[in-house]
């Protein structure tokens, strides 16, 4: 996040070198959002020299870690045959689809849905999902993958149960799926589970559980969790400096 501020000149002097330094540090630690940002920086020559090979490498890493922004960008490169990739419509649609089924507020999701809608054919169903949290695909496939331990599938299926998309709404089932993915170390699920405990949706309201799971997600660089901790600090509800102790106590 600090790197992006330097890249845009928000609150600090615009400094591409500093932007590259901080985004790269986060990307090297496995932060998928940072990897996506770094890929775009290499693609457009923002900070580092323009380098198609590095751009594709980082965007692919981000995409494989579940970043919808990375998935959308990689899909776009396949669709247009850019950055040294051979034009491949099938690959493009696959990566767009992986981005499209994620939470609408995340970067790249709405854009991916639009591309699927414009592609028409079997993807035309996405035209009705531009501004709603849809999650299409065979329910059996999501369930099988979730049962097999796929944390991304568990998280998407949890969203479907939370919203009643293609299944009967079941907030307890949704929370259970988020918990499975969270216990496996998946940061987006950890952040969502912390939020559920904070409001008591699908689980009993529990401040300790909220703080623990939010701290776990924030430790992996999850932006939503970091933002939620900042909000708690603003209202004197919790000091993020206590996260290491809370995480160790729970374990």
Secondary structure, DSSP 8 states (H G I E B T S, - for coil): -HHHHHHHTSSS---HHHHHHHHHHHHHTT-HHHHHHHHHHHHHTSSS---HHHHHHHHHHHHHTT-HHHHHHHHHHHHHT-TT----HHHHHHHHHHHHTS-TTSTTHHHHHHHHHHH-GGGGGGGGGTTS----S-HHHHHHHHHTT-HHHHHHHHHHHHHTSSS---HHHHHHHHHHHHHTT-HHHHHHHHHHHHHTSSS---HHHHHHHHHHHHHTT-HHHHHHHHHHHHTTS--GGGHHHHHHHH-
